[in-house]
């Protein structure tokens, strides 16, 4: 993330003032910026549920989540504006390829898909086991994982924006 920020600013930063972005209505953009973090809130609570104290867990989780989300939004906006790339994987490849790191960028794009899906499956399993203690965590993980694969094959990623607007 630090390297992508540095490359984006140094390699593409001069072009930020010349960019004429496509316009999205302000309220729809604001809605998406708010809905994205809200969609991850169940996962955040799953990872902080074993904290020894409520107050530090809340503030550390909130602070870390807030800072990183703001940084990622700013980085994504800047990189998208200056490269005109709309695909996140292509964006990473283009930025990192600029400094000769295309192979690590490709690995990053592949593993980011895996590492963003696993927490979703983990969160769903935690929620299911919290509802019924009789469920086996491993079994729930496998079932949710298979359902996630089927849903990913059926529903195109482009429709995720509609889900965020629905939230």
C-alpha angles and dihedrals in degrees: 000000000000090000092049090049091050094047093045093052097041100040102032106015096098091062095058095092093051096052119112102197124202109259123244118184108266096235093051090050091048090048091054093046090053097040096052095063091041090056089060097048096098089055092049091055091048091057095046098043095100095055115132094221129035102214099052090042091053096047096042091048094044094044095047093044092047096048096046093043091052091047092049093048092050093045093046092048094048095045093046093049096050098040099034086220113144100182111085093213091050090047093055091046093049096048097043092039088060090071096037098265100117095129095053088044090054090050089048092052092049096045094044088062091052095043094049093050097048094060090052091053091045091051092050090050092049090051093049093048090048089055094049124017090197092072119099112237093215093050092048090049091054094045094047090045092054092046090050091052092050092047092048090053093048104040120055117232090235089074092062089088089062089053091052091049088050091055 
